[in-house]
Amino acid sequence: MGLLYIPSLDSKLPIVSGRDNDYYLHHAFDGSSSIGGTVFEEAGIKDGMDASHILLYGHYMKNGSMFGSHKEYKSADFYKTGNNDTFYIYTENSIKTYKIFSVHNTPPDSDVYTFNFSSVPYMLEYAKRWQSESIYDTGVDISNTTQIVTLSSCEETDYNERFVIQGALVSETPVSGGTVTIQ
């Protein structure tokens, strides 16, 4: 489906979609067995990478792979350094730029995992609620965004909690020829 690129963490991860939310927990994007799995989109999302809310799941790995390095975002100082407030999703047709607007812990049955909104205003209402739950104020204006992305993994110290980073779409650049090079 695409590639998640978080420059501040030097993280470049393929994004896949499956028939359920279990297969890619323990399989690589090529289908081979993998303890770390692959970053995957919530199976119930109807519009794929064009949905107003994209939920991406990945394992918290103690060795820092997959979403293991996301713990850096628990620090407001890290977030405020350089361009650490931005991540990208590369697809066949575009490069989407997201600004991180919320960082927080949540239970696994939280309504942070709501998707398939009937309209952008409902998605924005949802995003504003979760922005207010952030462990620090990012100062990101989300009032005009048309898409948000939630990156979700287990919490590093309590696997019954989830650590969530949410980004708001701020720009989209079309890609011609479907080829993108990441430096």
C-alpha positions in Angstrom: 0.0 0.0 0.0 2.9 2.3 0.7 5.8 3.2 2.9 5.8 5.0 6.3 8.8 7.3 6.6 9.6 8.9 9.9 12.9 10.9 9.3 13.5 11.7 13.0 13.7 8.0 13.8 15.3 7.0 10.5 12.4 4.6 10.2 11.2 3.4 6.7 8.6 0.7 6.9 6.3 -0.9 4.3 2.6 -0.7 4.9 0.4 -3.6 3.9 -3.3 -4.5 4.1 -4.7 -7.9 5.0 -8.1 -9.6 5.3 -7.9 -9.4 9.1 -5.8 -7.8 11.8 -3.9 -10.9 12.8 -1.9 -12.2 9.8 0.6 -9.4 9.6 1.3 -9.4 13.3 3.7 -12.3 12.6 4.3 -12.1 8.8 6.6 -9.9 6.8 5.2 -8.0 3.8 6.3 -10.8 1.5 4.3 -13.4 3.5 7.3 -15.0 5.3 7.1 -15.7 9.0 8.4 -12.7 11.1 8.3 -12.2 14.8 8.2 -8.4 14.2 5.4 -8.6 11.6 4.7 -5.7 9.3 3.0 -2.4 9.7 -0.5 -2.9 8.5 -3.7 -0.9 8.0 -6.8 -1.7 10.0 -8.6 -4.4 7.9 -12.1 -2.8 8.4 -11.1 0.5 6.7 -13.2 0.9 3.5 -11.2 3.5 1.5 -7.6 2.2 2.1 -5.0 5.0 2.0 -7.7 7.5 1.0 -9.8 7.1 4.1 -10.3 10.1 6.4 -8.7 8.1 9.3 -6.0 5.6 8.5 -5.1 3.3 11.4 -1.7 1.6 11.2 -0.6 -1.1 13.6 2.9 -2.2 14.4 4.7 -4.1 17.1 6.6 -2.3 19.8 10.0 -4.1 19.5 12.5 -3.7 22.4 15.3 -3.7 19.9 13.9 -0.4 18.4 12.7 -2.0 15.2 9.1 -1.6 13.9 7.4 0.9 16.2 9.9 0.3 19.1 11.6 3.7 18.4 8.3 5.6 18.7 8.9 5.8 22.5 11.1 8.8 21.7 7.9 10.8 21.1 7.0 10.5 24.8 9.4 13.5 25.2 8.1 16.9 24.3 11.8 18.0 23.9 12.3 15.3 21.3 9.2 16.3 19.5 10.2 20.0 19.4 13.7 19.2 18.0 14.3 20.0 14.3 11.6 18.5 12.1 10.7 15.7 14.6 7.0 16.7 14.3 6.6 15.3 10.8 6.2 11.9 9.1 5.4 10.9 5.6 3.5 8.2 3.7 4.7 7.4 0.2 2.2 5.6 -2.1 2.3 4.8 -5.8 0.6 8.1 -6.6 1.7 10.6 -3.9 3.8 11.7 -1.0 1.6 12.7 2.0 3.1 14.9 4.7 1.7 14.7 8.3 2.2 16.8 11.3 2.0 15.0 14.7 -0.8 16.5 16.7 -1.3 14.0 19.5 0.9 11.5 21.4 -0.8 9.5 24.2 -1.5 6.1 25.8 -4.9 4.5 25.5 -6.6 1.2 26.3 -6.9 -1.3 23.4 -10.7 -1.0 23.4 -10.6 2.8 23.2 -12.6 4.8 20.7 -9.3 6.1 19.3 -9.8 3.1 17.0 -12.9 4.5 15.4 -12.7 4.7 11.6 -14.9 5.0 8.5 -16.3 8.4 9.5 -19.3 9.5 7.5 -17.9 12.9 6.9 -14.8 15.0 7.5 -16.5 17.2 10.2 -17.0 14.0 12.3 -13.4 13.0 11.8 -12.3 16.5 12.8 -14.5 16.3 16.0 -12.8 13.0 16.8 -9.3 14.4 16.1 -9.9 17.5 18.4 -10.9 15.2 21.2 -7.7 13.1 20.9 -5.6 16.2 20.5 -6.8 17.3 23.9 -5.6 13.9 25.3 -2.0 14.4 24.1 0.6 14.1 26.8 2.0 17.5 25.6 0.7 20.4 23.4 2.0 20.1 19.9 0.5 23.4 18.8 -0.6 21.8 15.5 -3.7 23.3 13.8 -5.8 20.4 12.7 -8.9 22.5 11.7 -8.4 22.2 8.0 -7.1 18.7 7.7 -8.9 16.1 5.5 -7.1 13.1 6.8 -5.5 11.8 10.0 -3.2 8.8 10.6 -3.0 6.9 13.9 0.2 4.8 14.5 -0.6 2.3 17.2 1.6 -0.2 19.1 1.7 -1.8 22.5 3.0 0.4 25.3 6.6 -0.5 26.2 6.0 -1.0 29.9 2.4 -2.2 29.9 1.3 -4.4 27.1 -2.3 -3.9 28.1 -2.0 -0.3 27.0 -1.4 1.1 23.6 0.9 3.9 22.6 -0.5 6.1 19.9 1.0 8.8 17.7 -1.5 10.7 15.5 -0.7 12.9 12.5 -2.8 15.3 10.5 -2.4 15.6 6.7 -0.8 19.0 5.8 0.2 18.4 2.2 0.1 15.9 -0.6 2.4 15.9 -3.6 1.6 13.8 -6.7 4.2 11.4 -7.9 4.6 10.8 -11.6 5.7 7.4 -12.8 5.1 5.7 -9.4 8.8 5.9 -8.4 10.0 7.6 -5.3 13.5 7.6 -3.9 14.0 8.1 -0.2 17.5 9.4 0.8 
